[in-house]
Amino acid sequence: MTTNQSFLLDENVDVRVGKFLKEGGHDVVFVPKGIRNGEVLALAANEHRILVTHDADFLDAFLTHKNLSVAIIVLRIHPPTKTNVTQAFTLFLSHLGEVKPAVIYELTQDGFKVYERGPHDTGLGKK
């Protein structure tokens, strides 16, 4: 069973995905249009939200910002239709349960990968 979580959806994520998450009992807000990636990360951190994006640049941001405490879900789903994304989210949340902070999750149509830092890591470790 998943717990209700707080998500920040990047401007490149379909609003219908936000509606799907809200219907699942999650708290969802969207990134204001036109703000930079650094500001998006700061907003997610300040509001204790899980960032959901199609932008793979956030994988690099995770490496660059060693003290980043936000969880990031990068959607690698093609085509990124509402059906494909919501099916991937359903599978992801049912298998994972709760999203942990300071971890990157890469969702695909076939499943997901978890990247997290160990106490002495300088990069990403794939689980």
The first five atom37 places (N, CA, C, CB, O) and aatype in JSON, in Angstrom:
{
  "aatype": [12, 16, 16, 2, 5, 15, 13, 10, 10, 3, 6, 2, 19, 3, 19, 1, 19, 7, 11, 13, 10, 11, 6, 7, 7, 8, 3, 19, 19, 13, 19, 14, 11, 7, 9, 1, 2, 7, 6, 19, 10, 0, 10, 0, 0, 2, 6, 8, 1, 9, 10, 19, 16, 8, 3, 0, 3, 13, 10, 3, 0, 13, 10, 16, 8, 11, 2, 10, 15, 19, 0, 9, 9, 19, 10, 1, 9, 8, 14, 14, 16, 11, 16, 2, 19, 16, 5, 0, 13, 16, 10, 13, 10, 15, 8, 10, 7, 6, 19, 11, 14, 0, 19, 9, 18, 6, 10, 16, 5, 3, 7, 13, 11, 19, 18, 6, 1, 7, 14, 8, 3, 16, 7, 10, 7, 11, 11],
  "atom_mask": [
    [1, 1, 1, 1, 1],
    [1, 1, 1, 1, 1],
    [1, 1, 1, 1, 1],
    [1, 1, 1, 1, 1],
    [1, 1, 1, 1, 1],
    [1, 1, 1, 1, 1],
    [1, 1, 1, 1, 1],
    [1, 1, 1, 1, 1],
    [1, 1, 1, 1, 1],
    [1, 1, 1, 1, 1],
    [1, 1, 1, 1, 1],
    [1, 1, 1, 1, 1],
    [1, 1, 1, 1, 1],
    [1, 1, 1, 1, 1],
    [1, 1, 1, 1, 1],
    [1, 1, 1, 1, 1],
    [1, 1, 1, 1, 1],
    [1, 1, 1, 0, 1],
    [1, 1, 1, 1, 1],
    [1, 1, 1, 1, 1],
    [1, 1, 1, 1, 1],
    [1, 1, 1, 1, 1],
    [1, 1, 1, 1, 1],
    [1, 1, 1, 0, 1],
    [1, 1, 1, 0, 1],
    [1, 1, 1, 1, 1],
    [1, 1, 1, 1, 1],
    [1, 1, 1, 1, 1],
    [1, 1, 1, 1, 1],
    [1, 1, 1, 1, 1],
    [1, 1, 1, 1, 1],
    [1, 1, 1, 1, 1],
    [1, 1, 1, 1, 1],
    [1, 1, 1, 0, 1],
    [1, 1, 1, 1, 1],
    [1, 1, 1, 1, 1],
    [1, 1, 1, 1, 1],
    [1, 1, 1, 0, 1],
    [1, 1, 1, 1, 1],
    [1, 1, 1, 1, 1],
    [1, 1, 1, 1, 1],
    [1, 1, 1, 1, 1],
    [1, 1, 1, 1, 1],
    [1, 1, 1, 1, 1],
    [1, 1, 1, 1, 1],
    [1, 1, 1, 1, 1],
    [1, 1, 1, 1, 1],
    [1, 1, 1, 1, 1],
    [1, 1, 1, 1, 1],
    [1, 1, 1, 1, 1],
    [1, 1, 1, 1, 1],
    [1, 1, 1, 1, 1],
    [1, 1, 1, 1, 1],
    [1, 1, 1, 1, 1],
    [1, 1, 1, 1, 1],
    [1, 1, 1, 1, 1],
    [1, 1, 1, 1, 1],
    [1, 1, 1, 1, 1],
    [1, 1, 1, 1, 1],
    [1, 1, 1, 1, 1],
    [1, 1, 1, 1, 1],
    [1, 1, 1, 1, 1],
    [1, 1, 1, 1, 1],
    [1, 1, 1, 1, 1],
    [1, 1, 1, 1, 1],
    [1, 1, 1, 1, 1],
    [1, 1, 1, 1, 1],
    [1, 1, 1, 1, 1],
    [1, 1, 1, 1, 1],
    [1, 1, 1, 1, 1],
    [1, 1, 1, 1, 1],
    [1, 1, 1, 1, 1],
    [1, 1, 1, 1, 1],
    [1, 1, 1, 1, 1],
    [1, 1, 1, 1, 1],
    [1, 1, 1, 1, 1],
    [1, 1, 1, 1, 1],
    [1, 1, 1, 1, 1],
    [1, 1, 1, 1, 1],
    [1, 1, 1, 1, 1],
    [1, 1, 1, 1, 1],
    [1, 1, 1, 1, 1],
    [1, 1, 1, 1, 1],
    [1, 1, 1, 1, 1],
    [1, 1, 1, 1, 1],
    [1, 1, 1, 1, 1],
    [1, 1, 1, 1, 1],
    [1, 1, 1, 1, 1],
    [1, 1, 1, 1, 1],
    [1, 1, 1, 1, 1],
    [1, 1, 1, 1, 1],
    [1, 1, 1, 1, 1],
    [1, 1, 1, 1, 1],
    [1, 1, 1, 1, 1],
    [1, 1, 1, 1, 1],
    [1, 1, 1, 1, 1],
    [1, 1, 1, 0, 1],
    [1, 1, 1, 1, 1],
    [1, 1, 1, 1, 1],
    [1, 1, 1, 1, 1],
    [1, 1, 1, 1, 1],
    [1, 1, 1, 1, 1],
    [1, 1, 1, 1, 1],
    [1, 1, 1, 1, 1],
    [1, 1, 1, 1, 1],
    [1, 1, 1, 1, 1],
    [1, 1, 1, 1, 1],
    [1, 1, 1, 1, 1],
    [1, 1, 1, 1, 1],
    [1, 1, 1, 1, 1],
    [1, 1, 1, 0, 1],
    [1, 1, 1, 1, 1],
    [1, 1, 1, 1, 1],
    [1, 1, 1, 1, 1],
    [1, 1, 1, 1, 1],
    [1, 1, 1, 1, 1],
    [1, 1, 1, 1, 1],
    [1, 1, 1, 0, 1],
    [1, 1, 1, 1, 1],
    [1, 1, 1, 1, 1],
    [1, 1, 1, 1, 1],
    [1, 1, 1, 1, 1],
    [1, 1, 1, 0, 1],
    [1, 1, 1, 1, 1],
    [1, 1, 1, 0, 1],
    [1, 1, 1, 1, 1],
    [1, 1, 1, 1, 1]
  ],
  "atom_positions": [
    [[0.85, -1.19, 0.0], [0.0, 0.0, 0.0], [0.89, 1.25, 0.0], [-0.97, 0.0, 1.24], [1.88, 1.31, 0.73]],
    [[0.55, 2.22, -0.81], [1.32, 3.44, -0.86], [0.72, 4.48, 0.07], [1.39, 3.98, -2.3], [-0.49, 4.51, 0.31]],
    [[1.6, 5.32, 0.59], [1.12, 6.43, 1.4], [0.92, 7.63, 0.49], [2.11, 6.77, 2.56], [1.52, 7.7, -0.59]],
    [[0.09, 8.55, 0.9], [-0.12, 9.76, 0.1], [1.14, 10.6, 0.17], [-1.35, 10.56, 0.59], [1.72, 10.79, 1.24]],
    [[1.55, 11.1, -0.98], [2.79, 11.85, -1.07], [2.55, 13.17, -1.79], [3.87, 11.03, -1.8], [1.5, 13.38, -2.4]],
    [[3.53, 14.06, -1.69], [3.43, 15.38, -2.31], [4.33, 15.43, -3.53], [3.81, 16.5, -1.3], [5.54, 15.19, -3.44]],
    [[3.74, 15.76, -4.67], [4.47, 15.8, -5.93], [4.5, 17.21, -6.5], [3.84, 14.84, -6.94], [3.56, 17.98, -6.34]],
    [[5.61, 17.53, -7.16], [5.76, 18.76, -7.94], [5.97, 18.31, -9.37], [6.95, 19.67, -7.41], [7.0, 17.71, -9.68]],
    [[5.02, 18.59, -10.25], [5.12, 18.16, -11.64], [5.71, 19.27, -12.49], [3.74, 17.74, -12.18], [5.22, 20.39, -12.51]],
    [[6.77, 18.93, -13.2], [7.44, 19.86, -14.09], [6.46, 20.29, -15.19], [8.72, 19.24, -14.71], [5.47, 19.6, -15.45]],
    [[6.75, 21.42, -15.81], [5.84, 21.94, -16.83], [5.74, 21.02, -18.05], [6.29, 23.32, -17.27], [4.82, 21.17, -18.85]],
    [[6.68, 20.07, -18.2], [6.63, 19.16, -19.35], [5.8, 17.9, -19.08], [8.04, 18.77, -19.73], [5.73, 17.01, -19.93]],
    [[5.18, 17.8, -17.91], [4.36, 16.64, -17.55], [2.89, 16.98, -17.82], [4.57, 16.23, -16.06], [2.4, 18.04, -17.42]],
    [[2.21, 16.09, -18.49], [0.8, 16.26, -18.85], [-0.05, 16.5, -17.6], [0.28, 15.03, -19.62], [0.09, 15.79, -16.61]],
    [[-0.92, 17.5, -17.65], [-1.78, 17.83, -16.51], [-2.68, 16.65, -16.13], [-2.64, 19.06, -16.82], [-3.1, 16.53, -14.98]],
    [[-2.98, 15.78, -17.08], [-3.82, 14.61, -16.78], [-3.1, 13.63, -15.87], [-4.23, 13.91, -18.08], [-3.74, 12.86, -15.15]],
    [[-1.77, 13.64, -15.89], [-1.0, 12.81, -14.96], [-1.18, 13.36, -13.55], [0.52, 12.77, -15.36], [-1.31, 12.6, -12.59]],
    [[-1.18, 14.68, -13.42], [-1.45, 15.31, -12.13], [-2.83, 14.95, -11.61], [0.0, 0.0, 0.0], [-3.0, 14.68, -10.42]],
    [[-3.8, 14.96, -12.5], [-5.17, 14.59, -12.1], [-5.21, 13.14, -11.62], [-6.15, 14.79, -13.29], [-5.86, 12.84, -10.63]],
    [[-4.51, 12.25, -12.33], [-4.44, 10.85, -11.93], [-3.85, 10.71, -10.53], [-3.6, 10.05, -12.95], [-4.38, 9.96, -9.71]],
    [[-2.76, 11.42, -10.26], [-2.14, 11.35, -8.93], [-3.05, 11.92, -7.85], [-0.8, 12.1, -8.94], [-3.14, 11.36, -6.76]],
    [[-3.73, 13.03, -8.16], [-4.67, 13.61, -7.2], [-5.8, 12.64, -6.88], [-5.26, 14.93, -7.74], [-6.2, 12.5, -5.73]],
    [[-6.3, 11.97, -7.91], [-7.37, 10.99, -7.7], [-6.9, 9.83, -6.82], [-7.87, 10.45, -9.04], [-7.71, 9.17, -6.17]],
    [[-5.59, 9.59, -6.8], [-5.02, 8.56, -5.94], [-4.76, 9.05, -4.53], [0.0, 0.0, 0.0], [-4.21, 8.32, -3.7]],
    [[-5.17, 10.3, -4.24], [-5.02, 10.85, -2.9], [-3.74, 11.61, -2.65], [0.0, 0.0, 0.0], [-3.46, 12.01, -1.52]],
    [[-2.95, 11.82, -3.69], [-1.68, 12.53, -3.53], [-1.87, 14.04, -3.67], [-0.65, 12.02, -4.57], [-2.81, 14.5, -4.32]],
    [[-0.97, 14.78, -3.05], [-0.96, 16.24, -3.15], [-0.11, 16.6, -4.37], [-0.41, 16.91, -1.83], [1.06, 16.2, -4.45]],
    [[-0.67, 17.35, -5.3], [0.03, 17.64, -6.56], [-0.03, 19.13, -6.86], [-0.59, 16.83, -7.72], [-1.1, 19.74, -6.8]],
    [[1.12, 19.7, -7.18], [1.18, 21.07, -7.71], [2.09, 21.04, -8.94], [1.71, 22.09, -6.63], [2.91, 20.14, -9.11]],
    [[1.91, 22.05, -9.8], [2.71, 22.14, -11.01], [3.74, 23.25, -10.89], [1.81, 22.38, -12.23], [3.51, 24.27, -10.24]],
    [[4.88, 23.03, -11.54], [5.93, 24.05, -11.61], [5.39, 25.23, -12.4], [7.23, 23.48, -12.27], [4.78, 25.04, -13.46]],
    [[5.59, 26.45, -11.91], [5.19, 27.62, -12.7], [5.97, 27.64, -14.02], [5.44, 28.93, -11.9], [7.14, 27.29, -14.06]],
    [[5.32, 28.05, -15.08], [5.95, 28.08, -16.41], [7.17, 29.0, -16.41], [4.93, 28.54, -17.47], [7.16, 30.08, -15.82]],
    [[8.21, 28.53, -17.1], [9.36, 29.37, -17.38], [10.43, 29.46, -16.31], [0.0, 0.0, 0.0], [11.37, 30.23, -16.49]],
    [[10.33, 28.72, -15.21], [11.41, 28.83, -14.22], [12.51, 27.82, -14.54], [10.86, 28.61, -12.79], [12.26, 26.78, -15.14]],
    [[13.71, 28.15, -14.13], [14.89, 27.34, -14.45], [14.97, 26.09, -13.56], [16.16, 28.17, -14.3], [14.33, 26.01, -12.51]],
    [[15.77, 25.13, -14.03], [15.89, 23.87, -13.31], [16.35, 24.05, -11.87], [16.84, 22.96, -14.03], [15.84, 23.37, -10.97]],
    [[17.3, 24.94, -11.64], [17.77, 25.19, -10.28], [16.66, 25.69, -9.38], [0.0, 0.0, 0.0], [16.57, 25.32, -8.21]],
    [[15.81, 26.55, -9.94], [14.67, 27.06, -9.17], [13.63, 25.96, -8.93], [14.02, 28.25, -9.9], [12.98, 25.94, -7.89]],
    [[13.49, 25.06, -9.89], [12.56, 23.94, -9.74], [13.02, 23.06, -8.58], [12.47, 23.12, -11.06], [12.22, 22.65, -7.74]],
    [[14.32, 22.76, -8.54], [14.86, 21.94, -7.45], [14.67, 22.63, -6.1], [16.34, 21.65, -7.68], [14.31, 21.98, -5.11]],
    [[14.92, 23.93, -6.06], [14.75, 24.68, -4.81], [13.29, 24.65, -4.36], [15.23, 26.14, -4.98], [13.01, 24.49, -3.18]],
    [[12.38, 24.8, -5.3], [10.96, 24.77, -4.98], [10.57, 23.4, -4.42], [10.11, 25.09, -6.23], [9.85, 23.31, -3.42]],
    [[11.03, 22.33, -5.06], [10.74, 20.98, -4.58], [11.3, 20.78, -3.17], [11.32, 19.92, -5.54], [10.64, 20.2, -2.31]],
    [[12.52, 21.25, -2.94], [13.14, 21.1, -1.62], [12.4, 21.91, -0.56], [14.62, 21.53, -1.67], [12.12, 21.41, 0.52]],
    [[12.09, 23.17, -0.88], [11.42, 24.04, 0.09], [10.04, 23.53, 0.47], [11.31, 25.44, -0.46], [9.6, 23.7, 1.61]],
    [[9.35, 22.91, -0.48], [7.99, 22.43, -0.23], [7.95, 20.93, 0.09], [7.11, 22.72, -1.44], [6.87, 20.35, 0.24]],
    [[9.13, 20.3, 0.2], [9.23, 18.87, 0.52], [8.39, 18.03, -0.44], [8.79, 18.61, 1.97], [7.57, 17.2, -0.03]],
    [[8.61, 18.28, -1.74], [7.85, 17.58, -2.78], [8.78, 16.71, -3.62], [7.11, 18.59, -3.67], [9.98, 16.95, -3.71]],
    [[8.2, 15.7, -4.22], [8.89, 14.81, -5.14], [8.73, 15.4, -6.54], [8.32, 13.34, -5.07], [7.61, 15.59, -7.01]],
    [[9.85, 15.69, -7.19], [9.8, 16.28, -8.53], [9.56, 15.19, -9.57], [11.11, 17.04, -8.84], [10.24, 14.16, -9.57]],
    [[8.6, 15.42, -10.45], [8.3, 14.51, -11.56], [8.55, 15.28, -12.86], [6.81, 13.97, -11.5], [8.01, 16.37, -13.05]],
    [[9.38, 14.72, -13.74], [9.77, 15.43, -14.95], [10.1, 14.46, -16.08], [10.97, 16.33, -14.67], [10.37, 13.28, -15.85]],
    [[10.07, 14.97, -17.3], [10.58, 14.23, -18.46], [12.02, 14.66, -18.76], [9.67, 14.46, -19.71], [12.66, 14.07, -19.62]],
    [[12.52, 15.66, -18.08], [13.8, 16.3, -18.35], [14.96, 15.51, -17.74], [13.8, 17.74, -17.82], [15.14, 15.52, -16.52]],
    [[15.73, 14.83, -18.58], [16.86, 14.02, -18.11], [17.99, 14.88, -17.55], [17.39, 13.15, -19.24], [18.89, 14.34, -16.91]],
    [[17.96, 16.19, -17.77], [18.98, 17.07, -17.19], [18.98, 16.99, -15.67], [18.76, 18.51, -17.64], [19.99, 17.3, -15.03]],
    [[17.87, 16.59, -15.08], [17.81, 16.48, -13.63], [18.66, 15.33, -13.11], [16.37, 16.31, -13.17], [19.03, 15.31, -11.94]],
    [[18.98, 14.36, -13.97], [19.93, 13.31, -13.57], [21.29, 13.94, -13.31], [20.03, 12.21, -14.66], [21.95, 13.6, -12.34]],
    [[21.71, 14.86, -14.2], [22.97, 15.57, -14.01], [22.92, 16.46, -12.78], [23.3, 16.41, -15.24], [23.91, 16.57, -12.05]],
    [[21.78, 17.09, -12.54], [21.64, 17.95, -11.37], [21.84, 17.15, -10.09], [20.27, 18.64, -11.35], [22.39, 17.65, -9.11]],
    [[21.39, 15.91, -10.1], [21.55, 15.04, -8.94], [23.03, 14.81, -8.66], [20.83, 13.69, -9.15], [23.45, 14.77, -7.5]],
    [[23.83, 14.66, -9.72], [25.27, 14.47, -9.56], [25.95, 15.75, -9.11], [25.89, 13.99, -10.85], [26.87, 15.72, -8.29]],
    [[25.51, 16.88, -9.64], [26.13, 18.16, -9.35], [25.86, 18.64, -7.93], [25.66, 19.19, -10.33], [26.75, 19.18, -7.27]],
    [[24.65, 18.46, -7.46], [24.24, 18.94, -6.14], [24.32, 17.79, -5.15], [22.8, 19.54, -6.17], [23.34, 17.07, -4.93]],
    [[25.49, 17.61, -4.55], [25.73, 16.47, -3.65], [24.83, 16.48, -2.43], [27.17, 16.46, -3.21], [24.55, 15.43, -1.85]],
    [[24.36, 17.66, -2.02], [23.52, 17.74, -0.82], [22.04, 17.82, -1.17], [23.92, 18.95, 0.01], [21.22, 18.22, -0.33]],
    [[21.69, 17.46, -2.38], [20.3, 17.49, -2.82], [19.47, 16.51, -2.01], [20.2, 17.18, -4.33], [19.8, 15.32, -1.92]],
    [[18.4, 17.01, -1.43], [17.59, 16.16, -0.55], [16.24, 15.78, -1.17], [17.36, 16.86, 0.76], [15.41, 15.15, -0.51]],
    [[16.03, 16.17, -2.41], [14.74, 15.9, -3.05], [14.77, 14.57, -3.79], [14.38, 17.04, -4.02], [15.81, 14.14, -4.3]],
    [[13.63, 13.93, -3.84], [13.47, 12.76, -4.71], [13.05, 13.29, -6.08], [12.41, 11.74, -4.14], [12.26, 14.22, -6.19]],
    [[13.6, 12.67, -7.12], [13.27, 13.07, -8.49], [12.83, 11.82, -9.25], [14.5, 13.75, -9.19], [13.49, 10.79, -9.21]],
    [[11.71, 11.94, -9.93], [11.23, 10.87, -10.8], [11.35, 11.37, -12.23], [9.74, 10.46, -10.45], [10.66, 12.3, -12.64]],
    [[12.24, 10.72, -13.0], [12.43, 11.08, -14.4], [11.65, 10.08, -15.24], [13.96, 11.09, -14.79], [11.88, 8.87, -15.17]],
    [[10.74, 10.6, -16.03], [9.89, 9.76, -16.88], [10.58, 9.52, -18.21], [8.5, 10.42, -17.09], [10.8, 10.46, -18.98]],
    [[10.91, 8.28, -18.5], [11.52, 7.88, -19.77], [10.54, 6.97, -20.5], [12.91, 7.17, -19.55], [10.84, 5.81, -20.77]],
    [[9.39, 7.52, -20.8], [8.29, 6.75, -21.37], [7.95, 7.33, -22.74], [7.05, 6.76, -20.43], [7.64, 8.51, -22.87]],
    [[8.01, 6.46, -23.76], [7.78, 6.92, -25.13], [6.77, 6.02, -25.82], [9.1, 6.96, -25.93], [6.94, 4.8, -25.83]],
    [[5.74, 6.58, -26.38], [5.35, 7.99, -26.28], [4.79, 8.28, -24.88], [4.3, 8.35, -27.37], [4.21, 7.4, -24.25]],
    [[4.96, 9.52, -24.42], [4.54, 9.87, -23.06], [3.04, 10.18, -22.96], [5.34, 11.06, -22.57], [2.65, 11.23, -22.46]],
    [[2.23, 9.26, -23.43], [0.78, 9.46, -23.36], [0.33, 9.32, -21.91], [0.03, 8.45, -24.27], [1.03, 8.75, -21.07]],
    [[-0.85, 9.85, -21.63], [-1.4, 9.75, -20.28], [-1.5, 8.29, -19.86], [-2.79, 10.43, -20.2], [-1.13, 7.94, -18.74]],
    [[-1.99, 7.45, -20.75], [-2.15, 6.03, -20.42], [-0.81, 5.38, -20.09], [-2.81, 5.29, -21.59], [-0.7, 4.67, -19.09]],
    [[0.2, 5.61, -20.93], [1.52, 5.01, -20.69], [2.13, 5.49, -19.37], [2.46, 5.33, -21.84], [2.67, 4.69, -18.61]],
    [[2.03, 6.78, -19.11], [2.63, 7.34, -17.89], [1.88, 6.87, -16.65], [2.63, 8.88, -17.95], [2.5, 6.49, -15.66]],
    [[0.55, 6.88, -16.69], [-0.2, 6.46, -15.51], [-0.03, 4.97, -15.23], [-1.69, 6.8, -15.68], [-0.01, 4.56, -14.07]],
    [[0.09, 4.16, -16.27], [0.35, 2.73, -16.06], [1.71, 2.52, -15.4], [0.29, 1.95, -17.39], [1.86, 1.7, -14.5]],
    [[2.72, 3.27, -15.87], [4.05, 3.17, -15.28], [4.03, 3.62, -13.82], [5.07, 4.01, -16.08], [4.66, 3.0, -12.96]],
    [[3.32, 4.71, -13.53], [3.2, 5.2, -12.15], [2.5, 4.18, -11.26], [2.45, 6.53, -12.11], [2.92, 3.95, -10.12]],
    [[1.45, 3.57, -11.76], [0.72, 2.56, -10.99], [1.64, 1.41, -10.61], [-0.5, 2.05, -11.78], [1.66, 0.97, -9.46]],
    [[2.38, 0.91, -11.58], [3.34, -0.17, -11.33], [4.4, 0.28, -10.33], [3.99, -0.63, -12.65], [4.71, -0.44, -9.38]],
    [[4.95, 1.45, -10.56], [6.01, 2.0, -9.71], [5.54, 2.12, -8.26], [6.46, 3.37, -10.23], [6.2, 1.62, -7.36]],
    [[4.42, 2.78, -8.04], [3.94, 3.01, -6.67], [3.5, 1.71, -6.0], [2.78, 4.0, -6.69], [3.65, 1.57, -4.78]],
    [[2.97, 0.77, -6.76], [2.55, -0.49, -6.15], [3.74, -1.35, -5.73], [1.66, -1.28, -7.11], [3.65, -2.08, -4.74]],
    [[4.85, -1.26, -6.45], [6.03, -2.04, -6.11], [6.91, -1.34, -5.08], [6.84, -2.34, -7.35], [7.5, -1.99, -4.22]],
    [[7.0, -0.04, -5.18], [7.93, 0.7, -4.32], [7.3, 1.1, -3.0], [8.44, 1.92, -5.04], [7.93, 1.03, -1.95]],
    [[6.05, 1.52, -3.06], [5.43, 2.04, -1.84], [5.73, 3.51, -1.7], [0.0, 0.0, 0.0], [5.14, 4.34, -2.39]],
    [[6.65, 3.85, -0.82], [6.96, 5.26, -0.55], [8.25, 5.67, -1.24], [7.06, 5.5, 0.96], [9.25, 4.94, -1.22]],
    [[8.23, 6.85, -1.84], [9.4, 7.41, -2.5], [10.31, 8.0, -1.44], [8.99, 8.49, -3.56], [9.86, 8.77, -0.58]],
    [[11.6, 7.64, -1.49], [12.57, 8.13, -0.5], [13.22, 9.43, -0.99], [13.65, 7.06, -0.21], [13.4, 9.6, -2.2]],
    [[13.58, 10.33, -0.08], [14.28, 11.55, -0.48], [15.71, 11.26, -0.94], [14.29, 12.56, 0.68], [16.28, 10.22, -0.62]],
    [[16.25, 12.2, -1.69], [17.64, 12.15, -2.17], [17.91, 10.92, -3.05], [18.6, 12.16, -0.99], [19.0, 10.36, -3.02]],
    [[16.91, 10.52, -3.8], [17.02, 9.38, -4.7], [16.41, 9.77, -6.04], [16.32, 8.11, -4.1], [15.44, 10.52, -6.1]],
    [[16.99, 9.24, -7.12], [16.4, 9.44, -8.44], [15.78, 8.12, -8.88], [17.45, 9.93, -9.48], [16.38, 7.05, -8.76]],
    [[14.57, 8.23, -9.38], [13.85, 7.08, -9.93], [13.66, 7.34, -11.41], [12.47, 6.85, -9.19], [13.19, 8.41, -11.81]],
    [[14.01, 6.38, -12.22], [13.84, 6.5, -13.67], [12.73, 5.52, -14.08], [15.18, 6.2, -14.44], [12.92, 4.31, -14.02]],
    [[11.6, 6.06, -14.5], [10.46, 5.22, -14.88], [10.45, 4.99, -16.37], [9.14, 5.87, -14.43], [10.6, 5.93, -17.16]],
    [[10.26, 3.74, -16.75], [10.07, 3.38, -18.15], [8.78, 2.57, -18.24], [11.3, 2.56, -18.71], [8.16, 2.26, -17.22]],
    [[8.38, 2.23, -19.43], [7.17, 1.42, -19.59], [7.37, 0.01, -19.05], [6.77, 1.35, -21.05], [6.4, -0.68, -18.73]],
    [[8.62, -0.41, -18.94], [8.92, -1.77, -18.49], [9.21, -1.88, -17.0], [10.09, -2.3, -19.25], [9.39, -2.98, -16.49]],
    [[9.25, -0.77, -16.3], [9.57, -0.81, -14.88], [10.26, 0.47, -14.45], [0.0, 0.0, 0.0], [9.98, 1.55, -14.97]],
    [[11.17, 0.34, -13.49], [11.88, 1.52, -13.01], [13.25, 1.14, -12.48], [11.07, 2.23, -11.92], [13.5, 0.0, -12.1]],
    [[14.14, 2.13, -12.48], [15.47, 2.0, -11.9], [15.57, 2.98, -10.74], [16.61, 2.26, -12.96], [14.97, 4.05, -10.77]],
    [[16.33, 2.6, -9.74], [16.53, 3.45, -8.57], [18.01, 3.8, -8.51], [16.06, 2.74, -7.25], [18.87, 2.91, -8.54]],
    [[18.31, 5.08, -8.42], [19.68, 5.56, -8.29], [19.79, 6.28, -6.96], [20.09, 6.49, -9.49], [19.06, 7.24, -6.7]],
    [[20.7, 5.82, -6.12], [20.89, 6.52, -4.85], [22.36, 6.56, -4.49], [20.08, 5.84, -3.72], [23.16, 5.76, -4.97]],
    [[22.69, 7.5, -3.65], [24.06, 7.67, -3.2], [24.26, 6.88, -1.91], [24.41, 9.16, -2.99], [23.41, 6.9, -1.02]],
    [[25.38, 6.21, -1.84], [25.78, 5.6, -0.57], [26.5, 6.64, 0.25], [0.0, 0.0, 0.0], [26.71, 7.76, -0.22]],
    [[26.9, 6.32, 1.48], [27.55, 7.31, 2.33], [28.87, 7.82, 1.78], [27.78, 6.73, 3.69], [29.31, 8.92, 2.13]],
    [[29.53, 7.04, 0.9], [30.82, 7.47, 0.37], [30.81, 7.59, -1.15], [31.89, 6.49, 0.78], [31.87, 7.73, -1.76]],
    [[29.64, 7.55, -1.75], [29.56, 7.62, -3.21], [29.86, 9.02, -3.71], [28.18, 7.18, -3.68], [29.55, 10.02, -3.06]],
    [[30.46, 9.07, -4.88], [30.65, 10.35, -5.55], [29.76, 10.43, -6.78], [32.12, 10.55, -5.94], [29.75, 11.45, -7.47]],
    [[29.04, 9.38, -7.06], [28.18, 9.37, -8.23], [26.92, 8.59, -7.96], [0.0, 0.0, 0.0], [26.49, 8.44, -6.81]],
    [[26.33, 8.1, -9.01], [25.08, 7.36, -8.89], [25.36, 5.87, -8.81], [24.16, 7.67, -10.07], [26.22, 5.34, -9.51]],
    [[24.63, 5.21, -7.97], [24.66, 3.76, -7.91], [23.3, 3.24, -8.31], [0.0, 0.0, 0.0], [22.28, 3.71, -7.8]],
    [[23.26, 2.29, -9.22], [21.98, 1.78, -9.7], [21.6, 0.56, -8.88], [22.04, 1.44, -11.22], [22.42, -0.32, -8.64]],
    [[20.34, 0.53, -8.46], [19.82, -0.63, -7.72], [19.02, -1.48, -8.66], [18.96, -0.19, -6.52], [18.49, -2.52, -8.25]]
  ]
}
